[in-house]
Amino acid sequence: MIFLGSLSFSGDASLDFDISSMLAGEMLQVFWYDCRGDIDGLNLLMRVSTNGGSSFDSGTNYSYQNANWEATIGAGNSSLATTSLPMGSLLSGNRAGHDAGEGISGHATLFAPRSALTSHWVGQASYISDSTAAMGLSGFSGRYNTASAITDVQVLAGGATADLTSGEVHFYRVKIA
């Protein structure tokens, strides 16, 4: 694994990260820690750019499957045409809170983002539920449905949250062969 860099949130709606130094066939490994929004109900999301970060695809070019567990309760959701990739729970009431200790932490892999193929996204995250205060676990998979080389990624707050007030995201590249 080769460290590429980090992002730190401090009242940002989104932050962008350039991955154009990666080679076709490499994987992007992403780790995030204690990401919190300015209000309860944080959706942590990722979008991609194929044009050097000039714009990030916010069209319905992503798909995902999301499963969540809190104590003994399990639930899931999915979409074949959505505007971003999940980095945690997307279910209302099963999202991270905004107080200390309620952030979302996790890891995921974006497979072959620099190849001109559809890129797959797989990961999991841990959070304290904004509605039940229970520990939650989210497993997710997704795909960017456009066969283009990705040059940049954007981490953003979704849902009712306007800004990410704290948290870190770390990026690594992994050679496959």
Secondary structure, DSSP 4 states (H G I P E B T S, - for coil): -EEEEEEE-SSBSEEEEE-TTSPTT-EEEEEEEEEEESSS-BEEEEEEESSTTS----SS-EEEEEEEEETTEEEEEEEEEESSEESS--STTSSB-SSTT--EEEEEEE-STTSSSPEEEEEEEEEEBTTT--EEEEEEEEEE-S-S---EEEEEEETT---EEEEEEEEEEE---
